[in-house]
Amino acid sequence: MLEALFIIAIGLIPAIISWFLMRKAEAHLRTRLRAAMNASANRQFNRFHRSPLSADHQYVEGVGYLIGDISCRFNARSAHIRCAVNPSGPCKECPYYESIEFK
């Protein structure tokens, strides 16, 4: 009789260990998921509630912050490069300025 209980106990040990490890992994996954959701919420909050970096930066929905005159055909549509023709120069009185029409 004692041998039968011993064999049953040995048979149940892997299942108990597996159950314990699954619970631990689920708790760890829940913690990581909660942290990722909080980080995403904070990133979205900061994106919509911060002021532009300078007077030359403009926020465009779906794109982010761009520098330069976004109505110019040669605007690079980047936060780092102002223009494809005149990357460092100011947009005011630029000889290459060509207006584009937005629809």
N, C-alpha and C positions, 0 to 999 in steps of 0.2 A: 504494500500500500504506500509506503514512504517513497519507494522508487517511482511509482506512478505520479505522485505529487511533484517529485523532483523533475521528472521529464516534462510535465505540464508547465512548471515554473520556467524551465529553460526554454520552452517553446514560446512563452509569453514575453520573455525579456526583449527580443528584437522589436516586437510590436510596441512595447512601452517606451523603449528608447526612441523609436521612430515618431511616436506621438509627441514625446517631449521635444524632440528636435523640430518638428513641424510647428508646434506652438511657439517656440522661440523664433523661428524664421518668420512666422506671420507677424509677431510683435515687432520684429526688426523692420519688416516691410511696411507695416502701418506707420512706424515712426519716420521712415524715409519718405513715404508718400506725403505725410503731413508736413514735413519740412519742405518738400518740393512745392506743395501747394502754397505754403506761406511765402516762399521765395518768389514764386510767380505772382502772387497777389501784391507783394511789396514792389516788384519790378514794374507792374502795371500802374500802381499808385504813383510811383516816382516818375514814370514816363509822362503821365497826364498832369502832374502837379508841379513840375519844375519849370522855371523860367528859361527862356532861350539863353544860350551861352554868351552871345554878343548881339549887337544890333544887326549884324549881317546874317545871323542864323535865323532861319524860318522853319517852323514845324509844318510838315505836310502829312496829313492823315494817311496811314498805311505805309509811309516811307520812312518818316523820322525827320531829324533836323538836317536841313540843307543850307549851304551858304551860297551867297550870290543872288542875282536876280533870276528867279525861277521862270520868268516870262521870256527869257532870252533863249534863242534856239541852240546856242552853244553851251548852255549851262550843263555842267557835268553831273548834276543831281547827286551830289556827294556831300558828306559832312567835312571832307578834308580838302577837296579840290574844287575851286570856285568855277572854273570855266575850262573847256577843252582847248580854246584858242589862247586865252590869257589866264593861266592858272593862278597866278599870284596877284594880278592887278585888280584894281577896283572896277566895279561894274559901271559906275557913273562916268559918262563921257567916253565909253569904250568905243573905238572905231569899228569893232566887229559885231556890235550889238544888232541882233535881228529879232524882232518880236514874233512870237508865235501866238496863235489864237487857240484858246481853250474852249472845248465844246462841252 
